[in-house]
């Protein structure tokens, strides 16, 4: 048996008046997912347990079969692992976004204009982060470049209980009420202030502004935590796995789970990502491993931007180029199961993650069910004849161990 999990990050949404009361998922043309729904097992899952902030870290840990209550320590340690940072027991890793702040004329107030600095390129960002580390790094503080706007700061023996707000949650809002709060806040705030001074006149930003692009004029810390103590997927399920994602967070989670991390050119985490390349890499990996995990970030990024047309495009490309490619390619295996779901909702109206249950479908090549007229969308969660997983980590147990 071969297993394939496909995650449309943030794909679930809420009804929009611009779409006549439909969600982007309901409005989109998704013939491939719809086909699997009509022949598969459908249900809903609570991917974000009560008491946790909704995010891809908690949600995907849950989907992979790890109870976040037992294993979750923070987002940043996962991203640190993805770029080769080996955390010591007392290290605290922080996610360090390169962001664009919009100041008033006297520079007494600032608004979070863009949590991604206009999706700054990895090459530009690397130069900025290395310069920040050269100027602000110390025996206790180190900055590490990651991908695009997503980077890591490691604070040796640092504070981890500071209240930090994800920057994508405060787009368009003044930052004063969302700065780090708690024991150690002074260190983070001072680093942010000093980094802003380094970035303001940096040649990379001058060139970006000359080209009409947003400058990366500040850093923003959040998602902190210490390294995870996680059993591998093989130890838990006796299966070898592989994962493909453009996102550091997901690759780090895969590393902790002991998965092979697939390298695919042209994957960006946005609308221009190499969808087909991801699907083909997973199919090739399944020739040597038992389970492959495909993560596609594009719907989530569109949700954060609040652009429903972009989200529809991301969903339709996901269906055609990922799911369509997979359906065709999986036919080469005698027996297989496919699990498709969003890891959480990222509604256009709120531009951030929410924690409502999301739909899923499990297709088993040996079984043909009959869910007439049902498409893959949020309406699945309203049915009373579906599987329900309030404890999301139990879905993987069912997916791997289901016998019919």
C-alpha positions, 0 to 999 in steps of 0.5 A, a space after each residue: 500500500 502506498 499513501 499520499 497526503 496533499 495539503 492545500 494550505 489555508 484552502 478553506 474559507 467562509 462565504 463571500 458576498 463577492 461570490 454570491 455567498 459561496 466560499 472560494 473553494 465552492 466557487 472554484 472549478 475542482 473536478 479532480 478533488 470532486 471526483 475523489 470525493 464522490 468515490 471516497 470517504 469524506 469527513 471533517 477534522 479539527 486540526 487546531 486543538 482548543 487552546 492553540 493559536 491556529 497555524 500550519 505548525 500546530 495543524 500539520 503536526 496534528 495531521 501527521 499524527 502527533 498530538 500537539 499537546 504532547 509535542 508542540 514547542 513553537 513554530 520557529 524550531 521547525 523552521 530552524 531545523 529546515 535550514 540546518 540550525 541545530 538547537 541546543 537545549 537552552 536555545 530559543 529560536 524566534 521566527 524573524 520576518 523581514 517586514 515593511 512598516 509604513 511610518 507617519 511623517 514624524 515617524 512616531 507611528 508605524 503600520 504593518 504594511 506587508 508581513 512579507 516585504 513584497 515577497 522579497 527574494 531569497 537572494 536579497 533577503 540573505 544579504 540583509 539578514 547577514 548584515 543584520 547578524 554582522 552588526 547585531 549578532 553576539 555570543 547570545 544572539 544569532 541571525 540566520 537567513 532562510 527563504 524569502 521573508 522567513 528567517 530565524 533568530 536564535 537567543 542562547 538561554 533566552 526568554 521564551 514566554 514573551 507574548 509575540 504576535 504574528 505579523 500577518 495577523 496585523 496587516 494594516 494595523 498600527 504596531 504599537 499594541 502588538 510589540 513583544 510583551 513580557 520578561 525579555 521584551 526589552 531585548 527583542 524591541 531593542 533588536 527590532 529598533 537597531 535592525 530598522 536603522 540598519 535596513 533603512 538605507 541599505 543598498 538592497 532596499 534602495 534598489 527595491 524602492 527604485 524599482 517600485 518594490 516594498 523595502 524590507 525596513 524592519 524585522 518582526 519576531 514571533 513563533 518562538 520555542 525550543 527544539 522538539 522531542 519528536 519520535 520519527 514517523 517510522 518509529 510511530 507507524 513503521 513507514 518511511 516517508 518523504 515530504 515536499 514543500 516550499 516552506 521552511 516550517 514544513 520542511 523542518 517538521 519533515 526533518 523532525 519526523 525523519 522524512 526525506 525532504 524532496 528538492 524541487 526547482 521553482 517552488 516558491 510558496 506562492 501563485 507561481 510555484 512549480 505545482 507539477 514539479 511537487 506532484 511528480 517529485 512525490 510520485 517518484 519518491 513513492 517508488 522508494 518510500 511508503 508515504 509522501 506528503 505534498 504541501 502547497 502554500 499558495 492558497 494560504 498566501 492568497 488568503 492573507 492578502 485578502 484577494 479572493 481572485 488569487 485564492 480561486 486561482 491557487 485552488 484551481 491550479 492546486 486541483 489541476 496541476 497537483 491533484 490531477 497529476 497525482 491521480 494519473 500517476 498513482 495508477 502505476 501503484 497496485 494499491 494506494 490511498 490519497 488524503 486531501 485536506 486544508 490544514 486550516 482555514 485562512 478566510 479572505 475576510 479576516 486575512 489570517 488563520 482560523 480554527 474551525 473544522 475543515 473537510 477531508 477526503 480519503 480515496 482508497 483505490 480498492 473501494 468505490 463509494 458513492 457520494 452523489 453531487 458532493 464536491 470538495 468544499 466546506 459543505 462536507 463539514 455540515 453533513 451528518 453522515 461523515 467521519 469526524 475527528 475532533 482530536 485531529 491527530 487520530 486521522 493519521 491513525 485511521 488513514 494508515 490503519 483503516 481496514 474495510 
